Amino acid sequence: MDKIDSVMFDLDGTLWDTRQILADAWTKIINRHGIDVRLTVENLSPLFGNELSYVIRHSVPNSVPQAKIDEVIPELTLAQVWSVRETVPYFYPGIQETFETLSKKVPIIVISNSVVGYIDAFLDSSGTAAYVLDHVCNGDTNLNKAENIKLMKKKHSLHNPLYVGDTQMDCDASRAAGVRFAFASYGFGNTNDFDYCISKLTDLISVVEI
């Protein structure tokens, strides 16, 4: 098997957990717009990793018109960024050590189905910006995760990236992009299809050395 020449990370459920922060912020906004629903960690968890419009559509009753959701999305988009800047999220242990060590061996890239500014908020609050070569999100390109993986692979002339994520969706994106997949078993989702399985971030250090 060819040596891994880069590591690409999913964000939510892989590097940090912002579910409670976003559930609280989004609930206030949705309620203010007349949609009577309370978002919780439990109902958001299976939806994380999707685009924001998908998350909200599947978090509110079917009786809520799509036009109403479209009306509130811009405010929710802004809230996704400012809320995680105002309140420090939970970072999975070992981020600093893992990023610092890996960055000395291979490029690190963050790829998320998030809105513009969300990855930047992570990099700023986690103190990992200096270790990350590049990042891209759905909000930047309007492309799905598989296409963004391909985009980064081509942009940086990479041959054997490893994508690290915590859901079946991340696995599917990796397969569609033709890259290896490391499953973060501590995250939000589950899958039995992976090339590597890690129980903590620092496990990646030995994976990349293989």
C-alpha atoms as an extended CHARMM CRD file, in Angstrom:
* protein
*
       210  EXT
         1         1  MET       CA              0.0000000000        0.0000000000        0.0000000000  PROA      1               0.0000000000
         2         2  ASP       CA              1.3590000000        3.4060000000       -0.9940000000  PROA      2               0.0000000000
         3         3  LYS       CA              2.4690000000        5.7190000000        1.7860000000  PROA      3               0.0000000000
         4         4  ILE       CA             -0.0230000000        8.3410000000        2.9620000000  PROA      4               0.0000000000
         5         5  ASP       CA              1.0710000000       11.7340000000        1.6400000000  PROA      5               0.0000000000
         6         6  SER       CA             -1.5340000000       13.9680000000        3.3090000000  PROA      6               0.0000000000
         7         7  VAL       CA             -4.2650000000       13.9020000000        5.9440000000  PROA      7               0.0000000000
         8         8  MET       CA             -7.6460000000       15.5180000000        5.3390000000  PROA      8               0.0000000000
         9         9  PHE       CA            -10.0060000000       16.0130000000        8.2680000000  PROA      9               0.0000000000
        10        10  ASP       CA            -13.7400000000       16.2420000000        8.6430000000  PROA      10              0.0000000000
        11        11  LEU       CA            -14.6370000000       18.7630000000       11.3460000000  PROA      11              0.0000000000
        12        12  ASP       CA            -17.8200000000       18.0320000000       13.3280000000  PROA      12              0.0000000000
        13        13  GLY       CA            -17.5400000000       14.8330000000       15.3420000000  PROA      13              0.0000000000
        14        14  THR       CA            -13.9180000000       14.4110000000       14.3060000000  PROA      14              0.0000000000
        15        15  LEU       CA            -12.1100000000       17.4760000000       15.6520000000  PROA      15              0.0000000000
        16        16  TRP       CA            -14.7140000000       19.2340000000       17.7930000000  PROA      16              0.0000000000
        17        17  ASP       CA            -18.2810000000       18.9890000000       19.1060000000  PROA      17              0.0000000000
        18        18  THR       CA            -20.4460000000       22.0950000000       18.6760000000  PROA      18              0.0000000000
        19        19  ARG       CA            -23.8560000000       20.3970000000       18.8390000000  PROA      19              0.0000000000
        20        20  GLN       CA            -25.1310000000       21.9460000000       22.0740000000  PROA      20              0.0000000000
        21        21  ILE       CA            -23.9080000000       25.4220000000       21.1370000000  PROA      21              0.0000000000
        22        22  LEU       CA            -25.5780000000       25.2930000000       17.7350000000  PROA      22              0.0000000000
        23        23  ALA       CA            -28.7490000000       23.6570000000       19.0500000000  PROA      23              0.0000000000
        24        24  ASP       CA            -29.2280000000       26.5270000000       21.5080000000  PROA      24              0.0000000000
        25        25  ALA       CA            -28.3800000000       29.2880000000       19.0210000000  PROA      25              0.0000000000
        26        26  TRP       CA            -30.4950000000       27.8660000000       16.2140000000  PROA      26              0.0000000000
        27        27  THR       CA            -33.4790000000       27.1750000000       18.4780000000  PROA      27              0.0000000000
        28        28  LYS       CA            -33.6340000000       30.8280000000       19.5410000000  PROA      28              0.0000000000
        29        29  ILE       CA            -33.5700000000       32.0090000000       15.9350000000  PROA      29              0.0000000000
        30        30  ILE       CA            -36.0910000000       29.4630000000       14.6820000000  PROA      30              0.0000000000
        31        31  ASN       CA            -38.4820000000       30.2650000000       17.5320000000  PROA      31              0.0000000000
        32        32  ARG       CA            -38.1510000000       33.9730000000       16.8220000000  PROA      32              0.0000000000
        33        33  HSD       CA            -39.2980000000       33.2800000000       13.2780000000  PROA      33              0.0000000000
        34        34  GLY       CA            -42.4260000000       31.5400000000       14.5300000000  PROA      34              0.0000000000
        35        35  ILE       CA            -41.2810000000       27.9340000000       14.1750000000  PROA      35              0.0000000000
        36        36  ASP       CA            -42.1450000000       26.1730000000       17.4310000000  PROA      36              0.0000000000
        37        37  VAL       CA            -39.4370000000       23.5390000000       17.7740000000  PROA      37              0.0000000000
        38        38  ARG       CA            -36.5590000000       22.8840000000       20.1510000000  PROA      38              0.0000000000
        39        39  LEU       CA            -33.3850000000       21.5430000000       18.6110000000  PROA      39              0.0000000000
        40        40  THR       CA            -31.3820000000       19.1470000000       20.7630000000  PROA      40              0.0000000000
        41        41  VAL       CA            -28.0830000000       17.3070000000       20.5910000000  PROA      41              0.0000000000
        42        42  GLU       CA            -30.0510000000       14.0900000000       20.1310000000  PROA      42              0.0000000000
        43        43  ASN       CA            -32.0070000000       15.1840000000       17.0740000000  PROA      43              0.0000000000
        44        44  LEU       CA            -29.1070000000       17.0660000000       15.4950000000  PROA      44              0.0000000000
        45        45  SER       CA            -26.5200000000       14.2900000000       15.8750000000  PROA      45              0.0000000000
        46        46  PRO       CA            -27.6340000000       12.0900000000       12.9550000000  PROA      46              0.0000000000
        47        47  LEU       CA            -27.9280000000       15.1620000000       10.7200000000  PROA      47              0.0000000000
        48        48  PHE       CA            -24.5180000000       16.7150000000       11.3460000000  PROA      48              0.0000000000
        49        49  GLY       CA            -22.2220000000       16.5460000000        8.3690000000  PROA      49              0.0000000000
        50        50  ASN       CA            -24.9740000000       17.5610000000        5.9790000000  PROA      50              0.0000000000
        51        51  GLU       CA            -25.4500000000       21.0150000000        4.5380000000  PROA      51              0.0000000000
        52        52  LEU       CA            -27.2630000000       23.4600000000        6.8410000000  PROA      52              0.0000000000
        53        53  SER       CA            -30.4250000000       23.6040000000        4.7260000000  PROA      53              0.0000000000
        54        54  TYR       CA            -30.7260000000       19.8090000000        4.9440000000  PROA      54              0.0000000000
        55        55  VAL       CA            -30.1670000000       19.8150000000        8.7140000000  PROA      55              0.0000000000
        56        56  ILE       CA            -32.9030000000       22.3790000000        9.3230000000  PROA      56              0.0000000000
        57        57  ARG       CA            -35.3890000000       20.8530000000        6.8620000000  PROA      57              0.0000000000
        58        58  HSD       CA            -35.1050000000       17.5400000000        8.7220000000  PROA      58              0.0000000000
        59        59  SER       CA            -35.1900000000       19.1570000000       12.1780000000  PROA      59              0.0000000000
        60        60  VAL       CA            -38.5190000000       20.9710000000       11.8780000000  PROA      60              0.0000000000
        61        61  PRO       CA            -42.0290000000       19.5980000000       11.2280000000  PROA      61              0.0000000000
        62        62  ASN       CA            -42.9930000000       18.7990000000        7.6390000000  PROA      62              0.0000000000
        63        63  SER       CA            -45.7920000000       21.3360000000        8.0160000000  PROA      63              0.0000000000
        64        64  VAL       CA            -43.2500000000       24.1810000000        8.0130000000  PROA      64              0.0000000000
        65        65  PRO       CA            -43.1370000000       25.5510000000        4.4380000000  PROA      65              0.0000000000
        66        66  GLN       CA            -39.8390000000       25.4130000000        2.5920000000  PROA      66              0.0000000000
        67        67  ALA       CA            -40.1570000000       29.1530000000        1.9920000000  PROA      67              0.0000000000
        68        68  LYS       CA            -40.0960000000       29.6850000000        5.7640000000  PROA      68              0.0000000000
        69        69  ILE       CA            -36.9290000000       27.6240000000        6.0720000000  PROA      69              0.0000000000
        70        70  ASP       CA            -35.3200000000       29.5210000000        3.2070000000  PROA      70              0.0000000000
        71        71  GLU       CA            -36.1780000000       32.7490000000        5.0220000000  PROA      71              0.0000000000
        72        72  VAL       CA            -34.3730000000       31.7400000000        8.2060000000  PROA      72              0.0000000000
        73        73  ILE       CA            -31.3150000000       30.0280000000        6.6670000000  PROA      73              0.0000000000
        74        74  PRO       CA            -29.2380000000       33.2340000000        6.2310000000  PROA      74              0.0000000000
        75        75  GLU       CA            -29.5550000000       34.0570000000        9.9300000000  PROA      75              0.0000000000
        76        76  LEU       CA            -28.7870000000       30.4710000000       10.9260000000  PROA      76              0.0000000000
        77        77  THR       CA            -25.7330000000       30.5560000000        8.6670000000  PROA      77              0.0000000000
        78        78  LEU       CA            -24.3590000000       33.5860000000       10.4900000000  PROA      78              0.0000000000
        79        79  ALA       CA            -25.1840000000       31.9940000000       13.8370000000  PROA      79              0.0000000000
        80        80  GLN       CA            -23.2310000000       28.8560000000       12.9570000000  PROA      80              0.0000000000
        81        81  VAL       CA            -20.0920000000       30.9760000000       12.9430000000  PROA      81              0.0000000000
        82        82  TRP       CA            -20.6250000000       33.5940000000       15.6530000000  PROA      82              0.0000000000
        83        83  SER       CA            -22.0030000000       31.1040000000       18.1970000000  PROA      83              0.0000000000
        84        84  VAL       CA            -18.8730000000       28.9290000000       18.1140000000  PROA      84              0.0000000000
        85        85  ARG       CA            -16.7130000000       32.0370000000       18.3860000000  PROA      85              0.0000000000
        86        86  GLU       CA            -18.6360000000       33.3350000000       21.4100000000  PROA      86              0.0000000000
        87        87  THR       CA            -18.7000000000       29.9890000000       23.2280000000  PROA      87              0.0000000000
        88        88  VAL       CA            -15.6730000000       27.6940000000       23.1710000000  PROA      88              0.0000000000
        89        89  PRO       CA            -16.7280000000       24.2560000000       21.8670000000  PROA      89              0.0000000000
        90        90  TYR       CA            -15.4680000000       20.8890000000       23.0580000000  PROA      90              0.0000000000
        91        91  PHE       CA            -12.2700000000       19.8660000000       21.2840000000  PROA      91              0.0000000000
        92        92  TYR       CA            -11.4670000000       16.1870000000       21.0890000000  PROA      92              0.0000000000
        93        93  PRO       CA             -8.3080000000       15.4050000000       23.0820000000  PROA      93              0.0000000000
        94        94  GLY       CA             -4.9770000000       15.3430000000       21.3070000000  PROA      94              0.0000000000
        95        95  ILE       CA             -5.6560000000       17.9410000000       18.6100000000  PROA      95              0.0000000000
        96        96  GLN       CA             -2.5380000000       20.0020000000       19.2630000000  PROA      96              0.0000000000
        97        97  GLU       CA             -0.2000000000       17.0280000000       19.5460000000  PROA      97              0.0000000000
        98        98  THR       CA             -1.6920000000       15.3030000000       16.5080000000  PROA      98              0.0000000000
        99        99  PHE       CA             -1.6670000000       18.3550000000       14.2460000000  PROA      99              0.0000000000
       100       100  GLU       CA              1.8160000000       19.4400000000       15.2810000000  PROA      100             0.0000000000
       101       101  THR       CA              3.2800000000       15.9670000000       14.7830000000  PROA      101             0.0000000000
       102       102  LEU       CA              1.4860000000       15.1900000000       11.5180000000  PROA      102             0.0000000000
       103       103  SER       CA              2.2720000000       18.5880000000        9.9960000000  PROA      103             0.0000000000
       104       104  LYS       CA              5.9830000000       17.7770000000       10.2040000000  PROA      104             0.0000000000
       105       105  LYS       CA              5.3920000000       14.7320000000        7.9960000000  PROA      105             0.0000000000
       106       106  VAL       CA              2.4640000000       15.4720000000        5.6810000000  PROA      106             0.0000000000
       107       107  PRO       CA              0.1650000000       18.3610000000        4.7090000000  PROA      107             0.0000000000
       108       108  ILE       CA             -2.9950000000       18.7580000000        6.7840000000  PROA      108             0.0000000000
       109       109  ILE       CA             -6.2440000000       19.9020000000        5.1660000000  PROA      109             0.0000000000
       110       110  VAL       CA             -9.6980000000       20.4140000000        6.7200000000  PROA      110             0.0000000000
       111       111  ILE       CA            -12.7740000000       19.6920000000        4.5810000000  PROA      111             0.0000000000
       112       112  SER       CA            -16.3100000000       20.2100000000        5.8750000000  PROA      112             0.0000000000
       113       113  ASN       CA            -19.8740000000       20.5180000000        4.5720000000  PROA      113             0.0000000000
       114       114  SER       CA            -20.1450000000       23.7200000000        6.5950000000  PROA      114             0.0000000000
       115       115  VAL       CA            -20.7440000000       27.3990000000        5.9250000000  PROA      115             0.0000000000
       116       116  VAL       CA            -18.0430000000       29.9610000000        5.1530000000  PROA      116             0.0000000000
       117       117  GLY       CA            -16.1890000000       31.0000000000        8.3120000000  PROA      117             0.0000000000
       118       118  TYR       CA            -16.9240000000       27.8500000000       10.3250000000  PROA      118             0.0000000000
       119       119  ILE       CA            -13.5670000000       26.1770000000        9.6630000000  PROA      119             0.0000000000
       120       120  ASP       CA            -11.8120000000       29.4990000000       10.3180000000  PROA      120             0.0000000000
       121       121  ALA       CA            -13.5400000000       29.6660000000       13.7050000000  PROA      121             0.0000000000
       122       122  PHE       CA            -12.2170000000       26.1930000000       14.4840000000  PROA      122             0.0000000000
       123       123  LEU       CA             -8.6710000000       27.0480000000       13.4370000000  PROA      123             0.0000000000
       124       124  ASP       CA             -8.6740000000       30.2330000000       15.5040000000  PROA      124             0.0000000000
       125       125  SER       CA            -10.1600000000       28.7640000000       18.6730000000  PROA      125             0.0000000000
       126       126  SER       CA             -8.1780000000       25.5170000000       18.5650000000  PROA      126             0.0000000000
       127       127  GLY       CA             -4.8590000000       27.2040000000       17.8330000000  PROA      127             0.0000000000
       128       128  THR       CA             -4.1390000000       24.8340000000       14.9520000000  PROA      128             0.0000000000
       129       129  ALA       CA             -4.0650000000       27.2950000000       12.0340000000  PROA      129             0.0000000000
       130       130  ALA       CA             -0.2720000000       27.1690000000       11.7710000000  PROA      130             0.0000000000
       131       131  TYR       CA             -0.3890000000       23.4230000000       11.1150000000  PROA      131             0.0000000000
       132       132  VAL       CA             -3.0500000000       23.4570000000        8.3860000000  PROA      132             0.0000000000
       133       133  LEU       CA             -2.0460000000       23.8510000000        4.7540000000  PROA      133             0.0000000000
       134       134  ASP       CA             -5.5370000000       24.5330000000        3.4200000000  PROA      134             0.0000000000
       135       135  HSD       CA             -9.2340000000       24.1620000000        4.0920000000  PROA      135             0.0000000000
       136       136  VAL       CA            -12.4360000000       24.1690000000        2.0890000000  PROA      136             0.0000000000
       137       137  CYS       CA            -16.1440000000       23.8770000000        2.8140000000  PROA      137             0.0000000000
       138       138  ASN       CA            -19.3900000000       23.4990000000        0.9210000000  PROA      138             0.0000000000
       139       139  GLY       CA            -20.0270000000       27.1930000000        1.4720000000  PROA      139             0.0000000000
       140       140  ASP       CA            -16.8400000000       28.0340000000       -0.4390000000  PROA      140             0.0000000000
       141       141  THR       CA            -17.4470000000       25.9010000000       -3.5070000000  PROA      141             0.0000000000
       142       142  ASN       CA            -21.0510000000       24.6400000000       -3.4010000000  PROA      142             0.0000000000
       143       143  LEU       CA            -19.5250000000       21.1990000000       -3.9740000000  PROA      143             0.0000000000
       144       144  ASN       CA            -20.1840000000       18.0620000000       -1.9540000000  PROA      144             0.0000000000
       145       145  LYS       CA            -17.4960000000       16.5760000000        0.2590000000  PROA      145             0.0000000000
       146       146  ALA       CA            -16.2430000000       14.0430000000       -2.2880000000  PROA      146             0.0000000000
       147       147  GLU       CA            -15.7580000000       16.7700000000       -4.8820000000  PROA      147             0.0000000000
       148       148  ASN       CA            -13.9950000000       19.0030000000       -2.3630000000  PROA      148             0.0000000000
       149       149  ILE       CA            -11.6370000000       16.1470000000       -1.5080000000  PROA      149             0.0000000000
       150       150  LYS       CA            -10.8670000000       15.7790000000       -5.2150000000  PROA      150             0.0000000000
       151       151  LEU       CA            -10.4240000000       19.5510000000       -5.4660000000  PROA      151             0.0000000000
       152       152  MET       CA             -7.8380000000       19.6450000000       -2.6840000000  PROA      152             0.0000000000
       153       153  LYS       CA             -6.0980000000       16.5680000000       -4.0360000000  PROA      153             0.0000000000
       154       154  LYS       CA             -5.6940000000       18.1980000000       -7.4430000000  PROA      154             0.0000000000
       155       155  LYS       CA             -4.8520000000       21.6650000000       -6.1010000000  PROA      155             0.0000000000
       156       156  HSD       CA             -1.9590000000       20.3940000000       -3.9930000000  PROA      156             0.0000000000
       157       157  SER       CA             -0.8150000000       17.5820000000       -6.3250000000  PROA      157             0.0000000000
       158       158  LEU       CA             -1.5340000000       14.8860000000       -3.7470000000  PROA      158             0.0000000000
       159       159  HSD       CA             -1.5360000000       11.1950000000       -4.6260000000  PROA      159             0.0000000000
       160       160  ASN       CA             -2.4840000000        9.2210000000       -1.5030000000  PROA      160             0.0000000000
       161       161  PRO       CA             -4.5420000000       11.3080000000        0.9210000000  PROA      161             0.0000000000
       162       162  LEU       CA             -6.1640000000        9.8700000000        4.0120000000  PROA      162             0.0000000000
       163       163  TYR       CA             -9.5650000000       11.2990000000        4.9270000000  PROA      163             0.0000000000
       164       164  VAL       CA            -10.5200000000       11.1810000000        8.6060000000  PROA      164             0.0000000000
       165       165  GLY       CA            -14.1900000000       11.2960000000        9.5610000000  PROA      165             0.0000000000
       166       166  ASP       CA            -16.7980000000        9.9020000000       11.9090000000  PROA      166             0.0000000000
       167       167  THR       CA            -19.8090000000        8.9610000000        9.7640000000  PROA      167             0.0000000000
       168       168  GLN       CA            -20.8930000000        6.7050000000        6.9330000000  PROA      168             0.0000000000
       169       169  MET       CA            -21.2760000000        9.8750000000        4.8890000000  PROA      169             0.0000000000
       170       170  ASP       CA            -17.5770000000       10.6180000000        5.3890000000  PROA      170             0.0000000000
       171       171  CYS       CA            -16.7490000000        7.0810000000        4.3330000000  PROA      171             0.0000000000
       172       172  ASP       CA            -18.9230000000        7.3950000000        1.2210000000  PROA      172             0.0000000000
       173       173  ALA       CA            -17.2420000000       10.6860000000        0.3150000000  PROA      173             0.0000000000
       174       174  SER       CA            -13.8110000000        9.0990000000        0.7030000000  PROA      174             0.0000000000
       175       175  ARG       CA            -14.7470000000        6.1570000000       -1.4920000000  PROA      175             0.0000000000
       176       176  ALA       CA            -16.2730000000        8.4410000000       -4.1280000000  PROA      176             0.0000000000
       177       177  ALA       CA            -13.1110000000       10.5470000000       -4.1350000000  PROA      177             0.0000000000
       178       178  GLY       CA            -10.8700000000        7.4920000000       -4.3450000000  PROA      178             0.0000000000
       179       179  VAL       CA             -8.9850000000        8.0720000000       -1.0970000000  PROA      179             0.0000000000
       180       180  ARG       CA             -8.4240000000        5.9840000000        2.0080000000  PROA      180             0.0000000000
       181       181  PHE       CA            -10.6760000000        6.4700000000        5.0260000000  PROA      181             0.0000000000
       182       182  ALA       CA             -9.8840000000        6.5180000000        8.7410000000  PROA      182             0.0000000000
       183       183  PHE       CA            -12.9740000000        6.1340000000       10.9270000000  PROA      183             0.0000000000
       184       184  ALA       CA            -13.0040000000        8.2230000000       14.1180000000  PROA      184             0.0000000000
       185       185  SER       CA            -14.9590000000        5.8380000000       16.3350000000  PROA      185             0.0000000000
       186       186  TYR       CA            -15.3070000000        8.4250000000       19.1270000000  PROA      186             0.0000000000
       187       187  GLY       CA            -17.4690000000       10.7150000000       16.9610000000  PROA      187             0.0000000000
       188       188  PHE       CA            -21.1580000000       11.0630000000       16.1290000000  PROA      188             0.0000000000
       189       189  GLY       CA            -21.7510000000        8.2260000000       13.6700000000  PROA      189             0.0000000000
       190       190  ASN       CA            -20.8430000000        4.6730000000       12.7910000000  PROA      190             0.0000000000
       191       191  THR       CA            -19.6020000000        2.5920000000        9.8720000000  PROA      191             0.0000000000
       192       192  ASN       CA            -18.0380000000       -0.7900000000        9.3170000000  PROA      192             0.0000000000
       193       193  ASP       CA            -16.3270000000        0.3160000000        6.1200000000  PROA      193             0.0000000000
       194       194  PHE       CA            -12.9140000000        1.8200000000        6.7950000000  PROA      194             0.0000000000
       195       195  ASP       CA             -9.2350000000        1.3660000000        6.0620000000  PROA      195             0.0000000000
       196       196  TYR       CA             -8.2040000000        2.4180000000        9.5610000000  PROA      196             0.0000000000
       197       197  CYS       CA            -10.1420000000        2.8540000000       12.7910000000  PROA      197             0.0000000000
       198       198  ILE       CA             -8.9750000000        5.2950000000       15.4490000000  PROA      198             0.0000000000
       199       199  SER       CA            -10.3070000000        5.6040000000       18.9930000000  PROA      199             0.0000000000
       200       200  LYS       CA             -8.5030000000        8.8970000000       19.5860000000  PROA      200             0.0000000000
       201       201  LEU       CA             -6.8570000000       11.5380000000       17.4070000000  PROA      201             0.0000000000
       202       202  THR       CA             -3.3130000000       10.6620000000       18.4160000000  PROA      202             0.0000000000
       203       203  ASP       CA             -3.7990000000        7.1950000000       16.8760000000  PROA      203             0.0000000000
       204       204  LEU       CA             -3.3040000000        8.9140000000       13.5220000000  PROA      204             0.0000000000
       205       205  ILE       CA              0.3590000000        9.5010000000       14.2800000000  PROA      205             0.0000000000
       206       206  SER       CA              1.1240000000        5.7850000000       14.0260000000  PROA      206             0.0000000000
       207       207  VAL       CA             -1.2400000000        5.3660000000       11.0510000000  PROA      207             0.0000000000
       208       208  VAL       CA              0.6770000000        7.9270000000        9.0090000000  PROA      208             0.0000000000
       209       209  GLU       CA              3.9670000000        6.2470000000        9.9260000000  PROA      209             0.0000000000
       210       210  ILE       CA              2.7950000000        2.9100000000        8.4830000000  PROA      210             0.0000000000
